[in-house]
Amino acid sequence: MTKVFIDGSAGTTGLRIWQRLAGRKDLTLITLPEELRKDLNARKDALNGADVAFLCLPDAAAIEAVSLIESDHVAVIDTSTAHRVSPDWDYGFPELSSEHREAIVNSKRVANPGCHASGFIVLVYPLISAGLLAPDVLLSCYSLTGYSGGGKKMIAEYRAPERSPLLNAPRQYALGQTHKHLKEMKAVTGLASEPVFCPVVADFYSGMQVTVPLFAGWLKPGAGMEEVKNAYKALYTGPVVSYTDAADEGGFLSAAAQSGLDSMKITVAGNEQRMLLLAVYDNLGKGASGAAVECMNLVTGAEKTLGLEL
């Protein structure tokens, strides 16, 4: 039976992973008493005693946790940004290609994708890979997310009885174009430049909608909307990531449409001149915890969707 330890199980990502795994009969969850949750020696013993260790920690703490692991047997799935562009770690998005999937299956070090980055990469990677877009294309991206992505502090701010009235409207952030997901957005897609990135947080708990605007003239000569759609249809056949011709609800597209689920819907809107590449999913699902559980399933040889809400 697979032994699993979640280092950082009290955070939003760790809690969701715990919920997905708690009813599983094929694994045992290693737990620490509350008073030992941050004890270095107790954590070290738990990490080295696990078959799979999830790191749901800030970057510096995740790096420290990896340094505590002495056993070659332990497979690590890190949900922080610490290792996402490291050549010694495999990027945890199996739907991108058979090579990505096989790398995860055989990996002992998996970097779980960032929530915003997941949507951008799932939309852009196939177009670069298929030669429909040149790597030197200059792209932009905006991403609408629920406030759970900001962790316990932001959740408390939005749920406070006497909260700021500014929270009643969506808020754009990372205005300085230094968002921590930009590095992986460039590295994993193969782009020569990071995109102009506009993340927006709004007054709903969970869900995410990522949009990449695209002029048809940026595609290779002779290619258009149909070729973009076909690239997605060929790659994203489900059950976790799937293409759909229409993801809107009467002309509106809700960022909360996949809330509570671990799946992701891809679609293309617009016209033959100007397109919107769209990904809708849960920032805590395929954007975090669901993706981590999916990677664990691949690493351990379990069925890929076991324990996921699809």
C-alpha positions in Angstrom: 0.0 0.0 0.0 1.3 3.4 -1.0 2.3 5.7 1.9 1.6 9.4 1.4 2.7 12.4 3.4 1.3 15.9 2.8 3.8 18.5 4.1 1.7 21.6 4.5 -1.7 19.8 4.8 -3.3 22.8 6.6 -3.2 25.1 3.6 -5.8 25.4 0.9 -3.9 23.1 -1.6 -3.0 20.6 1.1 -6.5 20.4 2.4 -8.0 19.7 -1.0 -5.4 17.0 -1.7 -6.3 15.5 1.7 -10.0 15.5 0.7 -9.3 13.8 -2.6 -7.2 11.1 -0.9 -9.0 10.5 2.4 -11.4 7.8 1.1 -8.8 5.9 -1.0 -8.2 2.2 -0.1 -5.0 1.9 -2.0 -2.9 4.2 0.2 -2.1 5.2 3.7 -1.9 8.8 4.8 1.0 9.6 7.2 -0.1 12.3 9.7 1.6 14.3 12.3 0.1 15.6 15.5 -0.7 19.3 15.4 2.1 20.1 17.8 4.7 18.4 15.5 3.4 19.7 12.2 6.3 22.2 12.0 8.8 20.1 13.8 11.8 19.6 11.6 12.8 16.1 12.8 9.2 14.9 12.7 8.7 16.2 9.2 12.0 14.6 8.1 11.0 11.2 9.4 7.6 11.5 7.7 9.1 12.6 4.4 11.6 9.8 4.3 9.0 7.2 5.4 6.7 8.1 2.5 6.4 6.6 -1.0 5.0 9.9 -2.2 5.5 13.3 -0.5 3.4 16.3 -1.5 5.0 19.7 -0.7 2.3 22.3 -0.1 4.6 24.9 1.2 6.1 28.3 0.3 9.1 28.2 -2.0 11.9 28.4 0.6 10.2 25.8 2.8 9.7 23.5 -0.2 13.5 23.7 -1.0 14.2 22.9 2.7 11.9 20.0 2.6 13.6 18.4 -0.4 16.9 18.8 1.4 15.5 16.7 4.3 14.8 13.7 2.0 17.6 11.2 2.1 15.8 8.1 0.7 16.0 7.5 -3.0 12.6 5.8 -2.8 10.5 8.9 -2.2 8.7 10.5 -5.1 8.1 14.2 -4.5 5.3 16.4 -5.9 6.0 20.0 -5.2 3.1 22.4 -5.5 5.3 25.5 -5.0 7.0 27.5 -7.7 10.5 26.5 -6.4 11.2 23.8 -9.0 9.0 24.4 -12.0 11.7 25.5 -14.4 14.4 23.3 -12.9 16.0 20.8 -15.4 16.1 18.2 -12.7 12.3 18.2 -12.2 9.5 17.0 -14.5 6.7 19.4 -15.2 3.4 17.9 -14.0 1.1 18.3 -17.0 0.7 14.9 -18.6 -1.9 16.1 -21.2 0.6 18.2 -23.1 2.3 15.3 -24.8 3.1 11.6 -24.5 6.6 12.7 -23.5 5.3 14.7 -20.6 3.2 11.8 -19.4 6.0 9.3 -19.6 8.4 11.7 -17.8 5.9 11.9 -14.9 5.3 8.2 -14.8 9.0 7.6 -14.3 9.8 10.6 -12.2 10.8 11.0 -8.5 10.6 14.8 -8.7 7.5 16.4 -10.2 6.8 20.1 -10.2 3.1 20.8 -10.0 2.0 23.5 -12.5 1.0 27.0 -11.3 -2.8 27.7 -11.5 -2.6 30.7 -14.0 0.3 29.0 -15.9 -1.7 25.9 -16.4 -4.3 27.7 -18.6 -1.7 29.6 -20.6 0.4 26.6 -21.2 -2.4 24.3 -22.2 -3.5 26.9 -24.8 -0.1 27.9 -26.2 2.1 24.8 -26.0 0.2 22.8 -28.7 0.3 25.7 -31.1 4.1 26.2 -30.7 4.7 22.4 -30.9 2.6 22.1 -34.1 4.3 25.0 -35.7 1.2 27.1 -35.9 2.8 29.8 -33.9 6.5 30.8 -34.0 8.4 30.8 -30.7 9.1 34.6 -31.1 5.4 35.5 -31.1 4.5 38.2 -28.6 1.5 37.2 -26.6 -0.7 38.5 -23.9 -2.9 36.7 -21.4 -5.5 37.6 -18.8 -6.7 35.3 -16.0 -9.7 35.6 -13.8 -9.5 33.7 -10.5 -11.5 33.1 -7.3 -10.0 34.4 -4.1 -9.1 31.0 -2.7 -5.9 31.2 -4.8 -4.6 33.9 -2.4 -4.5 31.4 0.5 -5.9 31.7 4.0 -5.1 35.4 4.4 -7.0 36.4 1.3 -9.9 34.0 2.1 -10.2 35.7 5.5 -10.2 39.2 3.9 -13.0 38.3 1.5 -15.1 36.6 4.2 -14.6 39.3 6.9 -18.0 40.8 8.1 -16.7 44.3 7.7 -14.5 43.9 4.7 -13.3 46.7 2.4 -15.8 47.8 -0.3 -13.0 47.5 -2.8 -13.4 43.7 -2.6 -16.9 44.0 -4.1 -15.3 44.5 -7.6 -12.7 42.4 -9.5 -9.1 43.5 -8.8 -6.2 43.3 -11.2 -2.8 42.5 -9.6 0.8 41.7 -10.4 0.9 45.1 -12.2 4.7 45.1 -12.4 4.7 42.1 -14.8 6.8 40.1 -12.3 4.2 37.4 -11.5 5.9 34.2 -10.3 4.2 32.1 -13.0 5.8 33.9 -15.9 9.0 31.9 -15.9 7.2 28.6 -16.4 4.8 30.1 -18.9 7.8 30.9 -21.1 9.9 27.9 -20.4 7.3 25.1 -20.9 5.7 26.6 -24.0 9.0 27.3 -25.6 8.3 31.0 -26.2 11.2 33.3 -26.6 9.5 36.0 -24.4 7.2 36.0 -21.4 3.7 37.2 -22.2 2.1 40.4 -21.0 0.1 38.9 -18.1 -3.0 40.4 -16.4 -4.3 38.3 -13.5 -7.6 39.4 -11.9 -9.1 38.2 -8.6 -12.8 38.5 -7.9 -15.4 37.8 -5.3 -16.0 34.1 -5.7 -14.3 31.3 -3.9 -12.8 29.1 -6.6 -12.7 28.8 -10.4 -10.5 30.2 -13.2 -10.8 31.4 -16.7 -7.6 32.0 -18.7 -7.8 33.9 -22.1 -5.1 34.3 -24.7 -6.1 36.8 -27.5 -4.7 35.9 -30.9 -4.7 37.6 -34.3 -5.0 35.2 -37.1 -2.1 36.9 -38.8 0.2 35.6 -36.1 -0.4 32.0 -37.3 1.7 30.4 -39.9 0.7 31.2 -43.5 -2.5 29.4 -44.5 -3.6 28.6 -40.9 -6.7 29.9 -39.3 -9.2 29.1 -36.5 -10.0 25.6 -37.8 -6.3 24.6 -37.6 -6.2 25.9 -34.0 -9.3 24.0 -33.1 -8.0 20.8 -34.7 -4.7 21.0 -32.7 -6.7 21.1 -29.5 -9.2 18.4 -30.6 -6.4 16.0 -31.4 -4.6 16.5 -28.1 -7.2 17.2 -25.5 -9.6 14.3 -25.7 -10.5 14.0 -22.0 -11.3 12.9 -19.4 -9.3 15.5 -17.5 -8.6 18.1 -20.2 -11.1 18.2 -23.1 -11.9 20.5 -26.1 -15.4 21.7 -26.6 -16.8 23.8 -29.4 -18.9 25.9 -27.0 -18.1 26.5 -23.4 -20.2 29.6 -22.9 -23.6 29.9 -21.2 -25.8 32.0 -23.5 -22.9 34.2 -24.7 -21.3 34.5 -21.2 -18.3 32.5 -20.0 -18.2 32.0 -16.2 -14.8 31.5 -14.4 -16.8 29.4 -11.9 -18.1 26.9 -14.4 -15.6 24.2 -13.3 -15.5 25.1 -9.6 -15.1 22.0 -7.3 -13.9 19.9 -10.2 -10.5 18.7 -11.3 -11.2 18.8 -15.1 -10.4 21.6 -17.6 -12.4 22.7 -20.6 -10.7 24.2 -23.7 -12.4 26.2 -26.4 -11.8 28.8 -29.1 -14.1 31.8 -29.7 -14.0 34.9 -32.0 -13.7 34.9 -35.8 -11.3 34.3 -38.6 -9.5 37.6 -37.9 -9.4 37.7 -34.1 -9.5 34.7 -31.8 -9.9 34.1 -28.0 -8.2 30.9 -26.8 -10.0 29.9 -23.6 -9.4 27.6 -20.7 -11.9 27.1 -17.8 -11.1 25.1 -14.7 -10.8 25.3 -10.9 -7.7 27.1 -9.6 -7.8 24.6 -6.7 -8.5 21.6 -9.1 -6.6 21.2 -12.3 -4.9 24.4 -11.2 -3.4 22.9 -8.0 -4.6 19.9 -5.9 -6.4 17.9 -8.7 -3.3 18.2 -10.9 -1.1 17.0 -8.0 -3.3 14.0 -7.3 -3.3 13.1 -11.0 0.5 13.2 -11.0 0.6 11.0 -8.0 -1.6 8.5 -9.7 0.7 8.3 -12.6 3.8 8.0 -10.4 2.3 5.2 -8.4 0.8 3.3 -11.3 -2.8 4.0 -10.3 -5.6 4.8 -12.7 -5.0 8.5 -13.7 -8.3 9.8 -12.6 -8.6 7.9 -9.4 -10.0 10.1 -6.7 -10.6 13.1 -9.0 -13.8 15.0 -9.3 -14.5 15.3 -13.1 
